Amino acid sequence: MDHSDIQDILRTMGMRVPPFSRLVLLGGSALLLLGSPRQTLDIDFIGDDVHPNELHQLIIQIAKELKIHVEPVPLDEFIPIPMGSEERTIHMGPYGNLEIYIADPYSIAISKLDRGFETDIEDIVFLAREGYIDLAELERLTQEAIHLSHEYDLDPDMLHHLQDLKDQFE
C-alpha cells in the first residue's frame, strides 16, 4: 500500500464508523501519511490486541471486508512511553467520521530501535530528516527507556541500533 491507498482506506473506514471516532496510527502506514516513500503491507494502530474495543473491532471487520491487514498494537506493553508523548501526537485530520492521529514520533522511533530491522532504522532516518524527531532527544529518551527495560522486553542491542542510526548521519 502507498500513501494514496492508505488515504482511500481511511476514508472508507471513516464512512462506516460512528461520528467522533479516533484512531492513532503507528508503523509504516503512519509514516506514509507523514510523507515517507516506503510502502507498507498493513495498518497498525494503538489498541488492545487481545480485547479490542468496539471501534477497533469495527475497524478490523472493515479491513477484513477490504482484504487488508490491520493490527491493534498495545504499544505501552512493548516500550515505556516517553513523557510528553500525548502532546507530540500528530493530528492528520478527519477521514469522514474518523479522526486520524499519528502516534508520538519518539515512541514510534523507540519501538523501531527496539526491533532494529534495517527498514526500522530507515524509518527513523526519515523521521529525523523530516524534523519529526531530534537525534539527541531520541538518544536521551532511549536511555530513559533502557533504565526501565526490566519492566519491558526491550532488545539488549537497542543501543547498538541507536549507534547504527547515528552512523548514518556522520
Backbone hydrogen bonds, N-H to C=O, Kabsch-Sander energy under -0.5 kcal/mol:
donor,donor_aa,acceptor,acceptor_aa,energy
6,I,2,D,-2.5
7,Q,3,H,-2.3
8,D,4,S,-2.5
9,I,5,D,-2.5
10,L,6,I,-2.7
11,R,7,Q,-2.3
12,T,8,D,-2.3
13,M,9,I,-2.7
14,G,10,L,-2.7
15,M,11,R,-1.1
15,M,12,T,-0.6
16,R,12,T,-0.6
16,R,13,M,-1.5
17,V,13,M,-1.1
21,S,18,P,-1.0
21,S,97,N,-1.7
23,L,99,E,-2.5
25,L,23,L,-0.6
25,L,101,Y,-3.2
26,L,44,D,-2.0
30,A,26,L,-0.5
31,L,27,G,-2.0
32,L,28,G,-2.3
33,L,29,S,-1.8
34,L,30,A,-1.3
35,G,31,L,-0.6
35,G,32,L,-1.3
36,S,31,L,-2.8
40,T,1,M,-2.0
43,I,69,H,-2.0
44,D,26,L,-0.7
44,D,42,D,-0.5
45,F,71,E,-2.3
46,I,24,V,-2.9
47,G,73,V,-1.5
49,D,47,G,-0.6
57,Q,53,N,-2.5
58,L,54,E,-2.2
59,I,55,L,-2.6
60,I,56,H,-2.5
61,Q,57,Q,-2.2
62,I,58,L,-2.8
63,A,59,I,-2.5
64,K,60,I,-2.1
65,E,61,Q,-2.1
66,L,62,I,-2.1
67,K,63,A,-0.6
67,K,64,K,-0.9
68,I,63,A,-2.5
69,H,41,L,-0.6
70,V,68,I,-0.5
71,E,43,I,-2.3
73,V,45,F,-3.2
75,L,73,V,-2.1
77,E,74,P,-2.7
78,F,74,P,-0.6
78,F,75,L,-1.4
79,I,75,L,-2.2
81,I,79,I,-0.6
85,S,82,P,-1.5
88,R,84,G,-1.1
89,T,85,S,-0.6
89,T,86,E,-0.9
90,I,102,I,-2.4
91,H,89,T,-0.6
92,M,90,I,-0.6
92,M,100,I,-2.8
93,G,100,I,-1.2
95,Y,98,L,-2.7
97,N,14,G,-2.6
98,L,95,Y,-1.6
99,E,21,S,-3.2
99,E,97,N,-0.7
100,I,93,G,-2.6
100,I,98,L,-0.5
101,Y,23,L,-2.4
102,I,90,I,-3.0
103,A,25,L,-2.9
108,I,104,D,-2.3
109,A,105,P,-2.6
110,I,106,Y,-2.7
111,S,107,S,-2.2
112,K,108,I,-2.1
113,L,109,A,-2.7
114,D,110,I,-2.3
115,R,111,S,-1.7
116,G,112,K,-3.4
121,I,117,F,-2.1
122,E,118,E,-2.2
123,D,119,T,-2.1
124,I,120,D,-2.0
125,V,121,I,-2.4
126,F,122,E,-2.2
127,L,123,D,-2.3
128,A,124,I,-2.4
129,R,125,V,-3.1
130,E,126,F,-2.2
131,G,128,A,-1.4
132,Y,127,L,-2.4
133,I,127,L,-1.3
138,L,134,D,-2.7
139,E,135,L,-2.5
140,R,136,A,-2.1
141,L,137,E,-2.8
142,T,138,L,-2.5
143,Q,139,E,-2.3
144,E,140,R,-2.0
145,A,141,L,-2.3
146,I,142,T,-2.5
147,H,143,Q,-1.6
148,L,144,E,-0.6
148,L,145,A,-1.2
149,S,146,I,-1.7
151,E,148,L,-2.3
152,Y,149,S,-1.0
154,L,149,S,-0.5
154,L,152,Y,-0.8
158,M,155,D,-1.9
159,L,156,P,-0.5
161,H,157,D,-2.3
162,L,158,M,-2.0
163,Q,159,L,-2.1
164,D,160,H,-2.6
165,L,161,H,-2.1
166,K,162,L,-2.6
167,D,163,Q,-2.6
168,Q,164,D,-1.0
168,Q,165,L,-0.9
169,F,166,K,-1.6
170,E,167,D,-1.1
